[in-house]
Amino acid sequence: MNPAPGAPNYPIASLYVGNLAADVTERVLFEKFSTVGAVLSIRVCRDVVTRRSMGFAYVNFQQPAAAERAISTMNLDLIRGRRCRIIWSRRDPFLRKSGVGNIFIKNLDKSIDHKALYDTFSAFGNILSCKIAQAQDGTSKGYGFVHFDTEEAAEDTIAKVNGMLLNDRKVFASKWMSRRERLEKLGNQPKKFTNVYIKNFGKDMDEERLRELAEEFGNVLSLKVVTGESGCSKGFGFVSYETPEQAQQAVTDLCGKEWNGKKLYAARAQKKAERQMDLKSQFEKKKSERISRYQRVNLYVKNLDDTIDDGRLREEFSAYGTITSAKVMMDDNHNSKGFGFVCFSSPKEATKAITGMNGRTLVSKPLYVALAQRKEERKAQLAAQHMQRIAGLRMQQAGQRPFFPTQMQQVRPRWQPTQAQQQVRPSGIEGIPGGGKVSRARGMRQVPPRGVPGQQSQPTEPGGAGQRLGMGQPPQVRRRPGGMQAQRQPFKFGQNVRKQPEGHPGTVAMQSQDPVQQAIHIPGREPLNSRELAAASPQEQKQIIWERLYPLIQSIHPDEAGKITDMMLDIDNAELLHMLESRKALAAKAHEVVSHGFDMLI
């Protein structure tokens, strides 16, 4: 290979190195490529999740001449037992996918590898890259690709190589085409075939009997009955006819024919990839038909009592129309999972059933009835609801009334509790007879500050004085034991306590005329009733319930508390209020969610 012609076209110094083993690292590549020139950087591309090597890397040299030497001297060298492929790094996808100078070669001997293919075709021109298609076990698939730097070199190679013997095998070379181009060019040609696939003839069939059966429709060139390790037939085989007409006649007459008490199946022989594609398209077609058939008529019913079976479910919903099917989902032990499906004959009947049965109490449990959704749609909807709750929580934190979750009570305080609770007599504060006593208010939680910038509590004192304790006096600095300066206390302030403006640490503002300490309002602790809940918006209702539900569930299932709480918010508010009052009902519902893998709430 002569690297000089490629130099004007590729004045870059970045190389693509492919076909690397999984254990090849940047250090291994640096030791390999630093021998030809100064290396600026090396990157082995890895999977985002597993961080395993994807089998290729990029090497950036300081000088283009060093990159040229690497291509000319190291291409297809062994690195950790595998031959690396080195080509110029092309960032423009058009240059890689245009197919200019790229040829396809098939019917290659299994012994031909990347190196042999490169050495064979390098005599026809400057090769940018070459590759042998390999199976998962590393064996050759019998075809490969050679990419020349010019279209003229590729055309000259096709003219000379096509039909040439290579390792006693006649190889075929042609211009590379994408799958889409091949399908457009072939058109209806796939319908013309000579290989026939026959199955379901049992273990008694051998090649002699298959030949007698197949020769009724034309001249048979070859046939094969696939056998297992024991030598017995697997029940299928292949027959190759001389003309497509004979093959088509065999498929028409053999498909459905009785032979030895079994009905045969015959069709055009397909490659594995083509067969998988056809099966996938058939599956998707049936799936879309099933979805369209049951759209807006299939209902999802959850929160069912354990005593409800298929018959009872059909009986309860039969008043709203004709039911085509009703099913309560069971586990492996034939116990109810708490949900089921009811399918009506028309969307109108299904809508009536949703209106009449949703929220209706059946055997002490309120039902939840909605249109059934596919798993993908349900996951997307739950993810959207979860993101909305997170967004609402963030907006609430940035608003005028910041929200402090109840679980923040468990945060370890930054000071010793005994020091925070003791009464302190500030020596430099006037206006308090006998020296005002400042102590931590009863019920105050020890949480880190989560205030909003520019916002402070502004209580107004009687008489409009608005006087703060210590105003006009020099700020007094309290010190901790050991001489450490007191930092800003992570308090949550109530109505009678506020933080000093910046520049006055260590002072506390209070209403001097109210010597009685009042309990600080703690959200999530006071009893909740339906009247207070009804005054809030739907989103605030769920948030209020979440605040009270989370610590209770956390005491039961600490590892899954957040997930269980989010899932249980889909339950009706009336039942949630009941569970807040009844610890037994709450524990049963939480255990039901965990044991059934959250299916009942999805």
N, C-alpha and C positions, 0 to 999 in steps of 0.2 A: 504494500500500500504506500502510495506517495502522498504525504501530507501537504505538500506545497500547493496543489490546486485548491485545497480547502481553505488555505489561509486567508485569501482575500474575501471569501464569503463568510468566514467566521472569525472576525477580529476580536472575539470574546475569549475569556479565559475560564469559563465555567463548563464543567463536564458532568454528564449524567452517567452514573455507574450502576448498572442493573445486574440482576441474577445473583444477588448476594445471599449468603447464608444468614440464618437468623441470629447467630452469635457474633456477626461482624459489627464492630463498634467504630466510633470515630478514631480511636487510638490505633486500631489495626489499619485503617485506611490511611491515616497520617504516616505511619511507618512505611507504608507501601508507596505512596505518591510523593513523599518528600524527597525521594531519591532523584527525581527528574527536575525539580525546581521548587521555589519557595511557595508554600501553600498558605493562602490567606485564611480559609475557613473550610470546614467539612461538616456536613449535616446528614446524618442517617435518618430518613423519614420513618416515623413510628406511628402506630395506631394511637388515636387520642385517648381511648379508654384503657386498653391493655398495655400500652407503651411498648409493644413488641415491634421489632423491625418489620417493615413492609417489603424488604428485599431490594431496596434501591437507595441511592444516596447522591448528593451533589458535592463536587469538589471544586473549589475556587482557587485558581492559581494567581500569582502576582503578575506573571507575564504570559501572553498568549503562546509564546514559543514553548513554554513548559507544558501547557495543555496539549499542544501538537505532539510533543515527544511522548506524553503519556498515552495518547491514542495510538501512535505508531508503534510503540514498543511494549505496551502493557495490555492492549486489548485482548480479551479472552485468556488472560493469565489466570492461574488457579489461586483463589483466595479462600482458605478454609475448605478446600475440597470442591469448590464450584468455580466454573469459568465465568469471570465477570465480563459484562458487555459495557463498553465505554463509547459514548457518543457525545457530540456537542449538545449542550443544554439549549433547547429551543423554547423560549417563553411564548412565542406566537403559536397558538394551536393550529392555525391554518397550514403552517409549514409541516406539521406532523400529520394532519388528517387529509391533506390534499391528494395524497397518493402519487405525487410526481416522483418518478424514479423508483417506485416500489413494485416489486414483482412477487408473485406467489408460485411456489414450487411444491408439487405433490408427488406421491409414490416414491418417497425416499426410503432408503434402507434404514432399518432400525439402528444400525451401528453408526450412522452419520450424526455427529453432534455439532455444536456451534462452531468449534474450531475447524472441523473438516469442511463445513459449509462455507466458512469464511475463506479458507485457503483455496477452495475450488473456484469460487466466483470472483475472487480478488483479481484474477487475470483479465476480467472483462471491464474493469473500471474501479473508480474510487468508491469504496463501500462506506456508507455512513453507519449502518447497523445491519445485523443479520440475526435471525432467531429461529430455532427449531421449536415447534409446539410440543409440549411435554405433558404427560399425564401426571396425576398426583404423586405417583411413585417414582417420577423422574424419567420414565421411559419415553422414547420418541413416539409421536403420533403419526409419523410418516409424512409430514409436510412442514414447510417453513416459509420464511419471508426474507428477502434480501432488498435492502434499500440503498440505491446508488445516488450519487450526488447530482446526476443529470438524467433527464428523460432519454437522451440519445443512448447512454450506456445501458439503460434498462431495456430499451427496444432491441439493441444489438444482442444483449444476453438472451432475450426470449427467442430471437431468430436462430441463435446457435445452440441453445441448450434444449429447447423443446423437442422431445423425442430422442434425446441422447441417452446412452446407457451409462449409468452411474452405479458402481458396485453390482454389475450384472442386472440392474433393474432400469427399465425405461421410465424416465422422469418426464413430467409435463410442467411447462412453465408458461405463465400468462400474466397479464397486467393485473395488479391488485385492485379489487373492487370491494366496496363496503357491502354489508348484508342487504341494505336497502336497494343498492344498485343491482345486485344480483337478482333479487326478487323481481324488480322491474324489468330486467332483461329477459329473465326466463319466462315470465308471463304465465301461460297455461301449461308450460312444459312439465311441471311436476305431476300433472295428471297422466302424462305418458310415462309408464314404468314397465319394467320387465321382471322385477323381483317381487315375489308374492309371499306374504306371511300367512301361515296356516296354523291354527291352534285348536285345542280341545279335542284331540283325537286319542287321548289316553296313553297308557304305557305300552300297549300292544303294538304300536306303530313302529316300523323300522324303515330304513331308506328304500328297501326293495318294494315294500307295499306302497310307500308314498310315491315312488316313481310310477307304479302302475296306476295309481289314482290321478296323478298329475298329467300323464302323457295323453289322456283323453282330450286335452284342450290344445295341445301343440307340442312342438319340439322342446324338450327340456335340456338346457345346457348344463345345469348343476343343481343339486339339492342337498339339504342337510337337515337331519333330525337331531335336535339338541338333546343331549343326554346328561345325566348326573354322574356323580362319582362312582355309583354302582353300575353304570352302564345302561340303566333303564331310561326310557324316554321321559322327558319332562312335559310332554304333551303339546309341543309346538315345534315348528320347523320352517324352513325357507325353500322356495323353489324359484329358479331363474329360467325364464323363457327366452326364446329367440327374438320374438317381436312383442311390442306393447299390446297389440291386438290379442295375441294369445294369452298374455297375462291378464288383461281385462276380462276376457271370456272365462278364465279360471276363477277369478274373484266372483264374477256374477253367478256361476253355476255351483261353486263349492260353498259359498257362504250360506249357511242354513241347511246344508245337505246332511242327511242322517248317515252316519257311518259307525258300524259296530255298536249301535244303540246310543250314540252321542251325536249332538248337533255341532257340525263344524263351523268355524269362523275363519273367513279369508279376507284379506285386505292388502293394500299396497304396503310393502315393507318400508319402514321409516327408520331414520336414525334416532338415537335416544333423545337428543336435544329437540328434534322436531316433534317426537311423540310427546315429550313433556310439555312442549309449548301448546300442542293441540289439547292435551288433557287440562292444562291450566285455563285455556280459553273456554272449554266446555264447562269447567267448574265455575268460572266467573259468570258465564251466561246463566247457568242454573241459579246461582246465588242472586243475581240481579232480578231474575224472574220471581224468585221466592220473596225477595224484599218488596217488590212492587205488588205482589199478590196480597201480602199481609200488611201493607202500609195503611195506617189509620184505622185498622180493624182489630189489631192485636193489642190487648191491654196487659199491663204489668201490675200485679196486685201484691203488695207486701204488707208486713206486720200482721200476718195471719196467725191465728191461734194454732197450737200444735194439734188440736182435735179436728181441724178442718181438713177434709180429704177432697178428692176430685169431684165426687158426687155432691157434697155439700157446697163446694165452690160453684158448680154448674147451677145448682138449685137457687142460690142467692142471686145470681146474675141473669137467670133465665127470664125474669120479668121485663127485661129491657130489649129483648129481641132474640133472634135465632143464633144459638151458639154452635159453632162448628167444632170447637175443641176447648177443653178446660183441663188444666194440669197444675197440680201442686208439686213443687220440686222436693225431692227426697234425697237424703244422704245415703251412704252405703248401708247403714243400719235401718233403712226404711223409716227414718224419722223426718218429720217436716222441717224444711229449711226456713220456713216462715214467709215464703213468697211463692207466687205462681203466675200463670198466664191464662187469660180468657180471650178467645178469638171469636168475633162476631161475623155475621155474613155481610154487613154493610158498615161504612163509616158513620152513618147517622145513628145506628144502634150503639156503636161503641161510644160516641159522644154522649148519648143519653146515659149510658152506664157510668161514665166518668162523673157526670153531673150528679147522679143519684147515689153513687156508692162511695165516692171519695170523702173521707172523714166520717163515714158511718161506722158506728160501733158494732162489731161482730164478735160475740163471745168475749166481752170485756176489753176488746182492743179496737182502737180506731183504725180503719183501713186507709191505705194510701193507694190510689188508683190513678194510673197515667198511661199514656201510649207507650208501648214497648219500644225500646231503642236497641240498636245494635251496640255491641261492646265498644267499638271504636267511637261511635257518637257519644256514648255514655261517658267514656273516659275524657273525651274532649270537653264535654259539658261540665264535668266535675272539676277539671283543671281550670276552666274559665271561672267557675264559682269560687274556687280557692284563691285565684289571683285577684278577684274582685274583693274578697274579704281582706286580703293582705293590703290592697290599695286603700280600702276604706279605713283600715287600722292606721296606715301611715298618714292619711289625711286627717284622721282624728288626732294623731299625735302632733301634727303641725298646726292644728286649729287653736282656738282660744281656751279650750278645756282639754288639756292633754290627758291621755288615758294611761293609767298605770296598771298593768296586769297584776292579778293577785299573786301569781307565782313569784313576783319580784320580792315578796316578803322574805323569801328564803335566801336572798343575797347576803353574803357575809358582810357585816358593817365594817367601815374603815377605822372605827374607834372601839375601845373597850366598853362594853355595856355599862360597867360600873362607873366609868368616868363620865359617860353621857347622861346617866341618871342622877348623879349627885348635883346638889344645889350649889351654884356659884354666885358669889357676891362681887359684882364688878365694882372696882374701886373708883373708876373715873366716870360714872354715870350719875347724873343729877336728876332729881324729880321723883325719886322713889324713897318714901320715908323709911328710915331704918335700913336702907340698902335693899333694893328690890331683888327678889330671888328669881332666878331664871332656871327653869328645869324643863326637861323634855315632856311635852304634853302627853297626857294619857292616851294610849291607842295609836300614837304616831308610829308609822312604819319606817324601818331603816332601809331606804331604797336609794340608789344613786340618782342624782338629779337628771331629769329629762325635760327641762324647761324649754320654752320657746324663746328664741332671740327677740329682744325688745319687749318682752311681756313681763309684768310684775303685778302682784296683787296690790291694789290701792284702796285700803279701807278708809272710810271717812269717819272721823270721831265726832261725837256730839258737840254742838256749838260751832262747828266748822273750823276748829282750830287746826286740825290736821297735824298736831304736834307729834313728833317722834321722840322717843327716849334718846337722850344723849345728843340731840341736835345742837350744833354750835360748839360742842366739846371736841377736843382732839380724839381721834380714834384710838381706842385702847386695844392693845394686842395681847391676847391671852396666849399663854404658852403651855404646851403639854409637859407632863413630867419628863425630865431629861433634857429640857431646853428646846424641843422642837416646836416650831411655830405652828399654831393650829391652822389647818386647812379648812376650806369651805365645807361645812357640814352637809352631808347628803340627805337633808330633810325633805319631806313633802309638807309644805306649809298649808295651814288652814286659814280660816277667815281672820283670825286675830294675830297672825304671825306673817311677816313678809321679810324677804331678803333685802339687805342694804344695797344701794347702788354700788357700781364698781368703784373701788378706791377706799371703801370703808369695811374691810373685813373685820370680823371679830365683834361687831355690834349687832344687836337684835332689836328690831322695831316692834313695839307692842302698844296697845291702848292702855294708857296709864290709869284711866279711871275704872278699868274692869279688872280687879285683882283676882277674879275667880277663873281658874283654868277650865276651858271648855274642851270636850273631846273632839278630836279632829275627825271630820267626815271621811270614812273609808269606803270607797266603792267596792261592791261585791260582797259586803258583809251584812248589810241590813236585809231584813226579810223582804221578799218580792211577792207582789200579788198581781192579779190579772189587770187591775185598774191602772197601776203604774206602767205595766208593760204595754197596755193599749195606747197610752199617751205617746209612745215613741214610734218612730218610723219602722218599717219592716226590717231594714238593715240594722238599725239600732237595737231592735228587739233581739235579733240573733246575736248581736255583740254582747248585750247585757246577759243573755242566757249563757253564752260561752264563758263569760267571766266567772259565773257561779258554778258552771258545770265542770270546768277544767280541774280545779283543785280537788273536787270530789272524786273524779275519775282518776286523777293522779295518785290518790291514796290507794286505789284498787289496782290499777295497771300503770305503774310509773313509766314503763318503757314505751307504751303505745298510747299514752294519754292524749297527745295532740291529735293523732290520727283518729282515735275513737271519738273525741269531742267534735272534730270537723265532720265526721260521718253522721253523728247523731243529730246535728243541726238540721238535717233534712226531715226529721220527725216533726209532727205537728206540735205547736207551742203548748197546747193544753196537756199533751202527754209529757212534754219536757218539764212543765211546772209540777206535774204529779211526781215525776222521778226526783225532782229537787227536794220534795217534801218526804219522799219515801226512799230511804237509802237501800232498802231491800229490792225495790223495783229497779233502781238505778244499777245496782250491782248485777242483777239478772240480765238487764239489757246489755250492759258492757260485756259481760261474759258471753252472751249470745253473739255479739259482734265479733269477738275474738275467736270463738270456737268455730264459727261459720265462715271465717276468712273475709268478713266485711261484705258478703254477698247480699245479705238481707237489706243493706242500706244503699246498695248501688243500683 
